[in-house]
Amino acid sequence: MNITKDNFKTEVLNSPVPVVLDFWAAWCGPCRMLAPILDELAAEYAGRVKIGKVNVDEEGALAEQHTVASIPCLIVYNKGKQLKRQVGAVPKTSVEALFKELL
């Protein structure tokens, strides 16, 4: 799911389930490495966790608002609050650990 400044409030802040936001860019090698892991997790946790992508080239203001200085940057939200942040390409177990305790 693509997250933009227009749908951020609805899809992230008002989400009934935890949200993992992936701040990424098409030119970013580590971002491309992380993408299949996020796709797997989105399928495995469908309905229990929402995984969204924020293209920093298209949504620079949203990236700036979240002080994203390096990508990929994963930010976990639950009940409208930012809880955790992970920068860099990490293994599936590390991504899963960011939100698993919220379920």
C-alpha positions in Angstrom: 0.0 0.0 0.0 1.4 3.4 -1.0 1.1 6.0 1.8 1.0 9.7 0.9 0.4 12.9 2.8 -3.3 12.6 1.6 -4.0 9.2 3.1 -1.5 9.2 6.0 -4.1 10.1 8.6 -6.6 7.5 7.5 -4.3 4.6 6.7 -1.7 5.1 9.5 -2.9 7.2 12.4 -6.5 5.9 12.3 -5.6 2.3 11.5 -7.2 -0.4 13.7 -4.1 -2.6 13.4 -0.4 -1.8 13.8 1.3 -0.2 10.7 4.8 -0.7 9.5 5.9 2.2 7.2 8.7 1.6 4.8 10.4 4.9 3.7 12.2 3.9 0.5 13.3 5.1 -3.0 13.5 3.2 -6.4 17.3 4.0 -6.7 18.1 2.6 -3.2 19.7 -0.9 -3.4 19.0 -1.8 0.3 15.4 -0.7 -0.2 15.1 -3.2 -3.1 16.6 -5.9 -0.9 14.0 -5.2 1.8 11.0 -5.1 -0.5 10.4 -8.9 -0.9 10.7 -9.3 2.9 8.0 -6.7 3.4 5.8 -8.3 0.7 6.1 -11.7 2.5 5.2 -10.2 5.9 2.3 -8.3 4.4 0.8 -11.6 3.1 1.6 -13.5 6.3 0.1 -10.9 8.6 -2.8 -9.7 6.4 -5.6 -8.2 8.5 -3.4 -8.1 11.6 -0.6 -5.7 10.5 -0.6 -3.1 7.7 2.6 -2.6 5.7 2.8 0.7 3.8 5.4 2.2 1.6 6.4 5.9 1.4 8.4 6.9 -1.6 10.7 9.6 -0.3 11.2 11.1 -3.8 7.5 11.6 -4.2 6.6 12.3 -0.6 9.6 14.3 0.6 7.5 16.4 3.0 6.2 13.2 4.7 9.8 11.9 5.0 10.9 15.2 6.4 8.1 15.3 8.9 9.3 11.9 10.2 12.9 13.0 10.2 13.9 10.2 7.8 17.6 10.9 7.1 18.6 7.4 5.8 16.7 4.8 3.8 15.3 2.2 4.0 13.7 3.4 7.3 11.0 1.3 8.9 8.7 3.1 11.4 6.1 1.2 13.4 2.8 2.9 14.4 0.2 1.6 16.7 -3.0 3.4 17.8 -1.7 6.6 16.0 1.6 6.7 17.9 5.1 6.1 16.5 6.6 3.3 18.5 9.8 2.0 16.9 12.2 2.8 14.1 14.7 0.6 12.2 17.2 2.0 9.6 18.8 -0.2 6.9 18.2 -3.5 5.3 17.6 -6.1 7.9 16.6 -9.8 7.9 12.9 -10.8 8.1 13.2 -11.8 11.7 14.3 -8.3 12.7 11.4 -6.7 10.8 9.0 -9.1 12.4 10.4 -8.3 15.8 9.4 -4.6 15.3 5.7 -5.4 15.5 5.2 -9.0 16.7 4.7 -7.9 20.4 1.9 -5.6 19.3 -0.3 -8.6 18.1 
